[in-house]
């Protein structure tokens, strides 16, 4: 009990300190659940908005049960308006606060940076290239990605482009031995990331949950077909068999089958590339910014 009290007091003190130091403005936007309470308690006259992009799995990973309770509390606070990055986060909110004013903004992709590149990485031995991102968080499904690719590698020559920190990749490969060739790219800038997406025959995304899930949209913008899990936040754009191939979270068998389909079915691949590029344009960053401006200007 003593330890819990200290932890609660620590967070409460930070919220109070931040609330007392918020200066006067016409509009305030909180972008994180821990700062949203401080904004709500702040004695200011401007409009208070909450940009909702957190979700239970992410909150629990960093804040545990205490974090989940705080997050739940923030979803019950009557802000002037909630800017939700997806239908999923909007629905999380409306379950607690059915009459809340909401607008779905999405998350924009910079199509000037994330676009098809001509100078692609090509494997000298003619291997198929699959790209994944390793983040180290449990809800990201890193183990699912490796197990999926191990199955694919039994049927297709494979090279995997891995985006992520070497420390996370090494920890992962201690748990599961990779049965495919791979190259790790650490601390990659956006332009290089766009070229790597463009170089891949498939982008594989295996998160168990996301509030939006931007990487599959970035891959689409680069002309790369996507296999993704149904991780909730991507339901606004990742339509199965139309924009991408969508599989249940954690289902290694179906994920491997989906990757193999794209590698072997040319018509499917061409369709997903075409529809993915169109989808990325619909979620262009400028359009998302326009939605923010619209929400702020509305009474």
Kinemage of the C-alpha trace (Angstrom):
@kinemage 1
@onewidth
@group {chain A} dominant
@subgroup {mainchain}
@vectorlist {calphas} color= white
{ca unk a 1} P 0.000 0.000 0.000
{ca unk a 2} L 2.849 2.358 0.775
{ca unk a 3} L 4.406 1.820 -2.657
{ca unk a 4} L 1.060 2.426 -4.420
{ca unk a 5} L 0.481 5.661 -2.516
{ca unk a 6} L 3.866 6.986 -3.535
{ca unk a 7} L 3.242 6.171 -7.190
{ca unk a 8} L -0.178 7.809 -7.185
{ca unk a 9} L 1.111 10.896 -5.379
{ca unk a 10} L 3.955 11.227 -7.892
{ca unk a 11} L 1.612 11.287 -10.862
{ca unk a 12} L -0.872 13.602 -9.162
{ca unk a 13} L 1.866 16.089 -8.317
{ca unk a 14} L 3.056 16.179 -11.927
{ca unk a 15} L -0.474 16.768 -13.202
{ca unk a 16} L -0.975 19.639 -10.765
{ca unk a 17} L 2.402 21.186 -11.608
{ca unk a 18} L 1.688 21.083 -15.333
{ca unk a 19} L -1.855 22.409 -14.884
{ca unk a 20} L -0.573 25.414 -12.929
{ca unk a 21} L 1.934 26.261 -15.658
{ca unk a 22} L -0.337 26.211 -18.714
{ca unk a 23} L -0.434 29.751 -20.109
{ca unk a 24} L -3.352 31.597 -21.692
{ca unk a 25} L -4.236 30.696 -25.282
{ca unk a 26} L -7.293 30.507 -27.504
{ca unk a 27} L -7.017 26.764 -28.124
{ca unk a 28} L -5.342 23.938 -26.196
{ca unk a 29} L -4.760 20.435 -27.550
{ca unk a 30} L -3.611 17.604 -25.341
{ca unk a 31} L -1.888 14.787 -27.275
{ca unk a 32} L -1.269 12.257 -24.489
{ca unk a 33} L -3.527 10.796 -21.831
{ca unk a 34} L -1.221 11.838 -18.981
{ca unk a 35} L -1.289 15.489 -20.070
{ca unk a 36} L -5.016 15.580 -20.796
{ca unk a 37} L -5.904 15.660 -17.102
{ca unk a 38} L -3.513 18.549 -16.530
{ca unk a 39} L -5.190 20.450 -19.362
{ca unk a 40} L -8.631 19.769 -17.944
{ca unk a 41} L -7.669 20.994 -14.465
{ca unk a 42} L -5.925 24.111 -15.812
{ca unk a 43} L -7.771 27.352 -15.040
{ca unk a 44} L -7.802 28.881 -18.537
{ca unk a 45} L -10.433 30.359 -20.850
{ca unk a 46} L -9.528 28.819 -24.226
{ca unk a 47} L -11.112 25.802 -25.902
{ca unk a 48} L -9.805 22.480 -24.649
{ca unk a 49} L -9.326 19.650 -27.168
{ca unk a 50} L -8.029 16.140 -26.607
{ca unk a 51} L -6.259 14.476 -29.550
{ca unk a 52} L -6.993 10.834 -28.758
{ca unk a 53} L -4.332 8.437 -30.050
{ca unk a 54} L -3.604 6.195 -27.054
{ca unk a 55} L -5.144 2.752 -26.589
{ca unk a 56} L -5.217 0.145 -23.784
{ca unk a 57} L -2.376 -2.101 -24.982
{ca unk a 58} L -0.005 0.828 -25.393
{ca unk a 59} L -0.993 2.368 -22.068
{ca unk a 60} L -0.581 -0.918 -20.188
{ca unk a 61} L 2.864 -1.486 -21.711
{ca unk a 62} L 4.151 1.785 -20.249
{ca unk a 63} L 1.861 2.491 -17.296
{ca unk a 64} L 0.494 -0.841 -16.112
{ca unk a 65} L -2.827 -1.055 -14.277
{ca unk a 66} L -2.402 2.460 -12.879
{ca unk a 67} L -1.961 3.815 -16.387
{ca unk a 68} L -5.106 2.020 -17.584
{ca unk a 69} L -7.151 3.558 -14.781
{ca unk a 70} L -5.846 7.012 -15.609
{ca unk a 71} L -6.516 6.475 -19.318
{ca unk a 72} L -10.075 5.380 -18.592
{ca unk a 73} L -10.566 8.513 -16.509
{ca unk a 74} L -9.408 10.775 -19.347
{ca unk a 75} L -12.048 9.256 -21.640
{ca unk a 76} L -14.748 10.460 -19.240
{ca unk a 77} L -13.634 14.099 -19.052
{ca unk a 78} L -15.993 16.461 -20.970
{ca unk a 79} L -13.539 18.275 -23.232
{ca unk a 80} L -14.917 20.772 -25.755
{ca unk a 81} L -14.065 18.329 -28.536
{ca unk a 82} L -12.159 15.104 -29.069
{ca unk a 83} L -9.937 14.723 -32.125
{ca unk a 84} L -9.742 10.972 -32.717
{ca unk a 85} L -7.069 9.495 -34.943
{ca unk a 86} L -9.328 6.594 -36.003
{ca unk a 87} L -12.800 5.119 -35.718
{ca unk a 88} L -11.360 2.730 -33.147
{ca unk a 89} L -10.251 5.472 -30.735
{ca unk a 90} L -13.545 7.303 -31.300
{ca unk a 91} L -15.447 4.171 -30.307
{ca unk a 92} L -13.279 3.746 -27.191
{ca unk a 93} L -14.339 7.245 -26.204
{ca unk a 94} L -18.045 6.894 -27.041
{ca unk a 95} L -18.296 3.756 -24.903
{ca unk a 96} L -17.558 5.965 -21.887
{ca unk a 97} L -19.001 9.262 -23.104
{ca unk a 98} L -21.741 8.714 -25.712
{ca unk a 99} L -22.536 12.424 -26.189
{ca unk a 100} L -18.949 13.577 -26.661
{ca unk a 101} L -18.214 15.839 -29.636
{ca unk a 102} L -15.789 14.017 -31.904
{ca unk a 103} L -14.100 14.281 -35.261
{ca unk a 104} L -11.981 11.555 -36.862
{ca unk a 105} L -8.834 13.197 -38.173
{ca unk a 106} L -6.817 10.141 -39.162
{ca unk a 107} L -3.023 10.249 -39.308
{ca unk a 108} L -1.489 11.686 -42.440
{ca unk a 109} L 1.202 10.199 -44.626
{ca unk a 110} L 3.676 12.535 -46.319
{ca unk a 111} L 3.333 11.434 -49.951
{ca unk a 112} L 6.209 13.685 -50.976
{ca unk a 113} L 8.545 11.477 -48.960
{ca unk a 114} L 6.690 8.177 -48.977
{ca unk a 115} L 6.303 7.443 -52.686
{ca unk a 116} L 7.582 4.846 -55.159
{ca unk a 117} L 11.357 5.145 -55.616
{ca unk a 118} L 13.256 3.895 -58.654
{ca unk a 119} L 16.591 3.229 -56.908
{ca unk a 120} L 15.475 0.099 -55.097
{ca unk a 121} L 17.506 -2.442 -53.178
{ca unk a 122} L 17.537 -5.632 -55.252
{ca unk a 123} L 18.798 -8.912 -53.875
{ca unk a 124} L 21.721 -10.193 -55.960
{ca unk a 125} L 20.464 -13.778 -55.691
{ca unk a 126} L 16.943 -12.919 -56.765
{ca unk a 127} L 15.342 -13.466 -53.352
{ca unk a 128} L 11.918 -12.048 -52.597
{ca unk a 129} L 12.171 -9.092 -50.231
{ca unk a 130} L 9.806 -8.687 -47.290
{ca unk a 131} L 10.030 -5.711 -44.957
{ca unk a 132} L 9.096 -5.653 -41.264
{ca unk a 133} L 9.506 -3.230 -38.370
{ca unk a 134} L 10.751 -4.530 -35.008
{ca unk a 135} L 9.818 -2.307 -32.065
{ca unk a 136} L 10.392 -4.455 -28.973
{ca unk a 137} L 6.962 -3.846 -27.412
{ca unk a 138} L 4.847 -6.914 -26.729
{ca unk a 139} L 1.746 -5.610 -28.518
{ca unk a 140} L 3.765 -5.042 -31.716
{ca unk a 141} L 3.789 -8.764 -32.503
{ca unk a 142} L 7.492 -9.058 -33.368
{ca unk a 143} L 7.530 -12.805 -32.649
{ca unk a 144} L 4.555 -13.284 -34.958
{ca unk a 145} L 6.493 -11.644 -37.773
{ca unk a 146} L 9.520 -13.937 -37.377
{ca unk a 147} L 7.416 -17.089 -37.121
{ca unk a 148} L 5.460 -16.014 -40.198
{ca unk a 149} L 8.585 -15.381 -42.229
{ca unk a 150} L 10.122 -18.680 -41.164
{ca unk a 151} L 7.137 -20.422 -42.755
{ca unk a 152} L 7.388 -18.311 -45.921
{ca unk a 153} L 11.120 -19.044 -46.170
{ca unk a 154} L 10.377 -22.761 -46.439
{ca unk a 155} L 8.592 -22.124 -49.732
{ca unk a 156} L 10.223 -19.026 -51.220
{ca unk a 157} L 13.762 -17.654 -51.360
{ca unk a 158} L 13.555 -14.789 -48.929
{ca unk a 159} L 15.470 -11.764 -47.751
{ca unk a 160} L 13.983 -9.679 -44.951
{ca unk a 161} L 14.558 -5.959 -44.486
{ca unk a 162} L 14.247 -5.260 -40.764
{ca unk a 163} L 13.746 -1.721 -39.502
{ca unk a 164} L 14.571 -1.445 -35.819
{ca unk a 165} L 17.224 -1.215 -33.168
{ca unk a 166} L 19.777 -3.998 -33.129
{ca unk a 167} L 19.239 -4.591 -29.421
{ca unk a 168} L 15.575 -5.469 -30.037
{ca unk a 169} L 16.387 -7.601 -33.079
{ca unk a 170} L 19.080 -9.526 -31.181
{ca unk a 171} L 16.725 -10.168 -28.263
{ca unk a 172} L 14.067 -11.389 -30.669
{ca unk a 173} L 16.413 -13.738 -32.512
{ca unk a 174} L 17.544 -15.266 -29.221
{ca unk a 175} L 13.955 -16.372 -28.727
{ca unk a 176} L 13.276 -17.424 -32.320
{ca unk a 177} L 16.013 -18.395 -34.741
{ca unk a 178} L 15.439 -16.781 -38.155
{ca unk a 179} L 15.461 -19.175 -41.091
{ca unk a 180} L 15.884 -16.448 -43.680
{ca unk a 181} L 18.520 -13.973 -44.816
{ca unk a 182} L 18.074 -10.508 -43.356
{ca unk a 183} L 19.563 -7.033 -43.051
{ca unk a 184} L 18.897 -4.656 -40.173
{ca unk a 185} L 18.511 -0.903 -40.702
{ca unk a 186} L 18.729 1.137 -37.503
{ca unk a 187} L 17.818 4.820 -37.005
{ca unk a 188} L 16.560 5.261 -40.568
{ca unk a 189} L 15.392 8.689 -41.767
{ca unk a 190} L 12.123 9.121 -43.643
{ca unk a 191} L 13.637 9.328 -47.143
{ca unk a 192} L 15.652 6.147 -46.614
{ca unk a 193} L 12.614 4.502 -45.078
{ca unk a 194} L 10.634 5.337 -48.207
{ca unk a 195} L 13.290 3.725 -50.393
{ca unk a 196} L 13.256 0.597 -48.235
{ca unk a 197} L 9.469 0.331 -48.454
{ca unk a 198} L 9.764 0.708 -52.234
{ca unk a 199} L 12.336 -2.077 -52.377
{ca unk a 200} L 10.103 -4.631 -50.670
{ca unk a 201} L 7.837 -7.062 -52.488
{ca unk a 202} L 5.641 -7.205 -49.377
{ca unk a 203} L 5.373 -5.179 -46.187
{ca unk a 204} L 4.341 -7.336 -43.215
{ca unk a 205} L 2.701 -5.660 -40.204
{ca unk a 206} L 1.884 -7.908 -37.241
{ca unk a 207} L 0.727 -5.653 -34.384
{ca unk a 208} L -1.894 -7.022 -32.017
{ca unk a 209} L -3.338 -3.534 -31.572
{ca unk a 210} L -2.773 0.003 -32.844
{ca unk a 211} L -4.770 3.212 -32.563
{ca unk a 212} L -4.166 3.855 -36.276
{ca unk a 213} L -1.120 1.995 -37.586
{ca unk a 214} L 0.761 4.340 -39.896
{ca unk a 215} L 3.457 2.020 -41.381
{ca unk a 216} L 1.063 0.041 -43.637
{ca unk a 217} L -0.178 3.334 -45.081
{ca unk a 218} L 3.407 4.482 -45.649
{ca unk a 219} L 4.100 1.215 -47.461
{ca unk a 220} L 1.019 1.684 -49.646
{ca unk a 221} L 2.225 5.178 -50.538
{ca unk a 222} L 5.500 3.620 -51.724
{ca unk a 223} L 3.703 1.154 -54.010
{ca unk a 224} L 4.297 -1.840 -51.748
{ca unk a 225} L 1.529 -4.394 -51.149
{ca unk a 226} L 0.674 -4.949 -47.491
{ca unk a 227} L -0.151 -7.889 -45.277
{ca unk a 228} L -1.457 -6.593 -41.957
{ca unk a 229} L -3.203 -7.879 -38.896
{ca unk a 230} L -6.651 -6.594 -38.028
{ca unk a 231} L -5.222 -4.375 -35.288
{ca unk a 232} L -8.351 -2.209 -34.904
{ca unk a 233} L -6.957 1.221 -35.734
{ca unk a 234} L -6.223 0.323 -39.357
{ca unk a 235} L -9.813 -0.626 -40.168
{ca unk a 236} L -10.382 2.839 -41.627
{ca unk a 237} L -8.077 2.144 -44.572
{ca unk a 238} L -6.812 -1.479 -44.685
{ca unk a 239} L -9.738 -3.257 -46.356
{ca unk a 240} L -9.137 -6.967 -46.860
{ca unk a 241} L -8.687 -8.187 -50.444
{ca unk a 242} L -9.121 -4.595 -51.677
{ca unk a 243} L -6.451 -2.353 -50.153
{ca unk a 244} L -4.377 -5.039 -48.432
{ca unk a 245} L -4.574 -8.573 -47.092
{ca unk a 246} L -5.809 -8.592 -43.502
{ca unk a 247} L -5.357 -11.512 -41.086
{ca unk a 248} L -6.313 -12.054 -37.422
{ca unk a 249} L -3.696 -10.888 -34.895
{ca unk a 250} L -1.331 -13.677 -33.865
{ca unk a 251} L -2.376 -16.053 -36.660
{ca unk a 252} L 0.993 -17.078 -38.098
{ca unk a 253} L -0.441 -19.595 -40.564
{ca unk a 254} L -2.815 -17.136 -42.239
{ca unk a 255} L -0.198 -14.377 -42.255
{ca unk a 256} L 2.264 -16.669 -44.047
{ca unk a 257} L -0.394 -17.687 -46.567
{ca unk a 258} L -1.150 -14.021 -47.253
{ca unk a 259} L 2.514 -13.174 -47.853
{ca unk a 260} L 2.871 -16.153 -50.188
{ca unk a 261} L -0.217 -15.105 -52.127
{ca unk a 262} L 1.270 -11.696 -52.878
{ca unk a 263} L 4.612 -13.229 -53.845
{ca unk a 264} L 3.013 -15.695 -56.261
{ca unk a 265} L -0.197 -14.065 -57.553
{ca unk a 266} L 0.728 -11.261 -59.951
{ca unk a 267} L -2.823 -10.012 -60.507
{ca unk a 268} L -3.411 -9.714 -56.775
{ca unk a 269} L -0.139 -7.903 -56.336
{ca unk a 270} L -0.918 -5.378 -59.076
{ca unk a 271} L -4.374 -4.747 -57.630
{ca unk a 272} L -3.044 -4.108 -54.115
{ca unk a 273} L -0.340 -1.775 -55.398
{ca unk a 274} L -2.870 0.258 -57.397
{ca unk a 275} L -5.424 0.466 -54.591
{ca unk a 276} L -2.743 1.130 -51.985
{ca unk a 277} L -1.464 4.167 -53.876
{ca unk a 278} L -5.007 5.536 -54.169
{ca unk a 279} L -5.592 4.959 -50.461
{ca unk a 280} L -2.416 6.798 -49.464
{ca unk a 281} L -3.540 9.853 -51.449
{ca unk a 282} L -6.834 9.837 -49.552
{ca unk a 283} L -4.879 9.956 -46.265
{ca unk a 284} L -2.432 12.608 -47.417
{ca unk a 285} L -1.001 14.603 -44.508
{ca unk a 286} L -2.393 17.887 -45.843
{ca unk a 287} L -5.941 16.516 -45.723
{ca unk a 288} L -5.453 15.497 -42.100
{ca unk a 289} L -4.174 18.974 -41.259
{ca unk a 290} L -7.310 20.420 -42.886
{ca unk a 291} L -9.458 18.309 -40.557
{ca unk a 292} L -7.575 19.662 -37.550
{ca unk a 293} L -8.147 23.225 -38.733
{ca unk a 294} L -11.825 22.499 -39.350
{ca unk a 295} L -12.254 21.114 -35.837
{ca unk a 296} L -10.507 24.088 -34.252
{ca unk a 297} L -12.531 26.688 -36.195
{ca unk a 298} L -15.918 25.088 -35.563
{ca unk a 299} L -17.937 26.308 -32.606
